[in-house]
Amino acid sequence: MEKAGLITGASSGIGWELAKIHASKGNPVILVARRAKKLEQLAQEIQQTYGVKTWVIEADLSTVEGVNKVIESTQRDGIFVNYLFNNAGFGGWGKFADRSADSDAQMIDVNVQALTRLMHAYLPSMLEHNEGRILNTASTAGFIPGPLQATYFATKAFVVSLTKATSYELRKTPITVTALCPGPVKTEFDVAAGMGDSTMFDNGADAHSTAMKGYQAMMRGKRIQISEFSFSLLINVFGPFIPDNMVMKIVEKMQSK
């Protein structure tokens, strides 16, 4: 049985960088996203640079069929997914009442449903082999309510909570679950979320350093990794004393176009 790390949302941003970081350690990787050409480009780069075996799975994780395609592909190829990088996700800008219910449902399907299904699919085999690590890409948005991105912030709160609980449940095993919680990162997220006119991402962190912080935290078995110290200070030290209305006013202003 072959071992490999599975990375969702590998066609850009943090997922792209996580795939390269994991491959640089000599680990085979499975690249998952909707954009097959981008995945093939990354696979070629990884194979040429690191010489590790690479699989490409084109799949739409907003559908059950897409998630099942990933699971069935790894099972068919006899791959033990010993590292799971649940990185796929997207946001959507606008007041909740003005947004399409279908768009928000699709966001929940990717950010929550797909992540949960993949954990259910691969965690049992990790326990069976007494080996495995999971890195869920969450966000600092998971700790606060988010006017103008209400559903996105809520999905990331789910990821943070699920990570904390499963990590605790697995504390007496070698299996670890980590949530990477970055602030704004310079990726394609802002454009995809309809926030291309926002200045919030102008001073965002770069994807590689953010991915590296998450990867290192995962390897240490850390439960929560807030990638920027300033956000960690705000959330853990000052956050509990700031009224919700003030927090939401700040978040709304940050996200206004």
BELSUL-V47950 format. One record per pair of residues at least 4 apart in sequence whose C-alpha atoms are under 6 Angstrom apart, sorted by the first residue. I is the first residue (numbers start at 1). J is the second residue. D is the distance in whole Angstrom. If there is no record, write none. Layout:
I;J;D  I;J;D
//
This chain:
1;78;6  1;79;6  2;79;5  2;80;6  3;79;6  3;80;5  3;81;6  4;28;5  4;29;5  4;81;5  5;29;5  5;81;6  5;83;4  5;84;6  6;29;6  6;30;5  6;84;5  6;85;6  7;31;5  7;32;6  7;85;5  8;32;5  8;33;6  8;86;6  8;87;5  8;88;5  9;15;5  9;33;5  9;87;5  9;88;4  10;15;4  10;16;5  10;31;6  10;32;6  10;33;6  11;16;6  11;33;6  11;38;5  11;39;5  12;16;5  13;187;5  13;207;6  14;207;5  14;211;5  15;87;6  17;208;5  18;211;6  20;24;6  22;27;6  23;27;5  24;50;6  28;52;5  28;53;5  28;54;6  29;54;5  30;54;6  30;55;5  30;56;6  31;56;5  32;57;5  32;58;6  33;58;5  33;59;6  34;58;5  34;59;5  34;60;5  36;58;5  39;43;6  45;49;6  46;50;6  47;51;4  47;52;6  59;66;5  60;66;5  61;66;5  61;67;5  61;110;6  61;114;6  62;106;6  62;109;5  62;110;5  68;72;6  69;73;6  72;76;6  74;79;5  82;132;5  83;132;6  83;133;5  83;134;6  84;134;5  85;134;6  85;135;5  86;115;6  86;136;5  87;137;5  89;110;6  89;111;5  91;152;5  91;193;5  92;193;4  93;148;6  93;149;5  93;193;6  93;194;6  94;148;5  95;148;5  107;111;6  108;112;5  109;113;5  110;114;5  119;123;6  126;130;6  126;131;5  126;132;5  131;175;6  132;175;5  133;175;6  133;176;5  134;177;5  135;177;6  135;178;5  135;179;6  136;179;5  137;179;6  137;180;5  138;156;5  138;159;6  138;179;6  138;180;6  138;181;5  139;181;4  139;182;5  140;181;5  140;182;6  140;183;5  141;153;5  142;153;6  142;156;4  142;157;4  146;150;5  146;153;6  147;252;5  158;162;6  159;163;6  163;167;6  167;176;6  167;177;5  176;221;5  178;218;6  178;222;6  178;223;4  178;224;6  179;224;5  180;214;5  180;225;5  181;225;6  181;226;5  182;226;6  182;227;5  184;201;5  184;204;5  185;204;4  185;205;5  185;206;6  186;204;5  186;205;6  186;206;5  189;193;6  190;195;5  190;196;5  191;195;5  191;196;5  197;257;6  198;257;5  200;254;6  217;222;5  218;222;6  226;232;6  231;235;6  232;236;6  233;237;5  234;238;5  234;239;5  235;239;5  248;252;6
//
